[in-house]
């Protein structure tokens, strides 16, 4: 008959515990992001708010909580532009509506794009 007692096995070099120990010894330095982390505040008359939507864009959310599109900061030679992207459910993809000089202008474009 075989014994059901477990036999301790040696820990391999790639085990979870050894990776955790290694991460404590060598902290990872992250480069500062050129993306503005805090979304801009929009006027209440617009009826939208911007929330973080990943590392490179903000979600435009209406009063009902529906995501109607994204505002994406884009670095260009002329400076920072803000791209309005509206979701089209029939084609199941985002449509770029244009690039604007302010996040508020891009949000107004999303508001009027039907």
Secondary structure per residue as TSV (DSSP state, phi and psi in degrees):
chain	resnum	aa	ss	phi	psi
A	1	X	-	360.0	146.0
A	2	X	-	-92.8	144.1
A	3	X	-	-79.5	141.2
A	4	X	-	-92.7	1.2
A	5	X	S	-68.7	139.0
A	6	X	-	-80.2	144.4
A	7	X	-	-99.7	124.7
A	8	X	-	-64.4	135.5
A	9	X	-	-109.4	147.9
A	10	X	-	-67.4	144.7
A	11	X	-	-76.3	132.5
A	12	X	-	-79.6	163.5
A	13	X	T	-65.9	-26.0
A	14	X	T	-98.9	18.3
A	15	X	S	-71.3	164.7
A	16	X	H	-60.9	-43.3
A	17	X	H	-63.3	-42.6
A	18	X	H	-69.8	-32.7
A	19	X	H	-68.3	-39.3
A	20	X	H	-64.8	-41.5
A	21	X	H	-63.3	-39.9
A	22	X	H	-66.4	-37.0
A	23	X	H	-69.5	-28.0
A	24	X	H	-70.2	-32.2
A	25	X	H	-78.9	-35.4
A	26	X	S	-123.0	88.5
A	27	X	-	-66.6	146.6
A	28	X	-	-90.3	127.7
A	29	X	-	-93.8	122.1
A	30	X	-	-95.3	138.8
A	31	X	-	-73.6	146.1
A	32	X	-	-64.1	138.6
A	33	X	-	-84.2	136.0
A	34	X	S	-74.8	-9.6
A	35	X	S	-78.8	127.9
A	36	X	-	-66.3	118.2
A	37	X	S	-69.4	-45.1
A	38	X	S	-81.2	121.1
A	39	X	-	-69.4	145.4
A	40	X	-	-67.7	152.1
A	41	X	-	-84.4	133.4
A	42	X	-	-102.1	155.2
A	43	X	-	-65.7	144.6
A	44	X	G	-59.9	-29.9
A	45	X	G	-62.6	-23.5
A	46	X	G	-70.1	-33.2
A	47	X	-	77.6	16.4
A	48	X	E	-127.6	156.9
A	49	X	E	-134.3	152.9
A	50	X	E	-104.9	132.9
A	51	X	E	-126.5	151.7
A	52	X	E	-57.6	134.2
A	53	X	-	-132.0	55.9
A	54	X	S	111.0	-163.1
A	55	X	S	-94.8	-8.7
A	56	X	S	-131.9	12.0
A	57	X	-	-158.9	167.9
A	58	X	E	-118.7	144.8
A	59	X	E	-84.2	136.1
A	60	X	E	-95.5	116.2
A	61	X	E	-116.3	131.1
A	62	X	E	-84.0	-177.2
A	63	X	T	-63.1	-27.4
A	64	X	T	-83.0	-6.0
A	65	X	S	92.3	7.2
A	66	X	-	-84.2	134.4
A	67	X	E	-79.4	118.9
A	68	X	E	-103.2	-11.4
A	69	X	E	172.0	-167.4
A	70	X	E	-131.8	150.0
A	71	X	E	-115.7	124.4
A	72	X	E	-122.1	115.9
A	73	X	E	-66.2	136.0
A	74	X	E	-129.8	127.1
A	75	X	E	-83.9	124.9
A	76	X	E	-126.5	173.6
A	77	X	T	-64.4	-28.6
A	78	X	T	-82.8	-10.6
A	79	X	E	127.2	-166.3
A	80	X	E	-76.1	127.9
A	81	X	E	-118.0	163.4
A	82	X	E	-126.8	118.0
A	83	X	E	-92.5	128.8
A	84	X	E	-93.1	128.5
A	85	X	E	-129.2	119.7
A	86	X	E	-105.0	135.7
A	87	X	E	-79.4	131.5
A	88	X	E	-112.7	104.1
A	89	X	T	-64.5	-30.2
A	90	X	T	-65.6	-36.3
A	91	X	T	-101.3	-3.5
A	92	X	T	56.1	47.5
A	93	X	E	-158.3	170.5
A	94	X	E	-92.5	143.1
A	95	X	E	-112.7	123.9
A	96	X	E	-72.9	123.7
A	97	X	E	-93.9	-23.1
A	98	X	E	151.9	169.8
A	99	X	E	-109.4	137.8
A	100	X	E	-130.2	160.3
A	101	X	S	-79.1	-15.9
A	102	X	S	-137.8	154.1
A	103	X	H	-65.6	-32.7
A	104	X	H	-64.7	-42.4
A	105	X	H	-62.0	-40.7
A	106	X	H	-64.7	-38.0
A	107	X	H	-68.2	-37.8
A	108	X	H	-63.7	-37.4
A	109	X	H	-62.5	-42.7
A	110	X	H	-63.1	-38.0
A	111	X	H	-61.7	-41.8
A	112	X	H	-89.0	-17.6
A	113	X	-	-75.9	120.5
A	114	X	-	-108.9	360.0
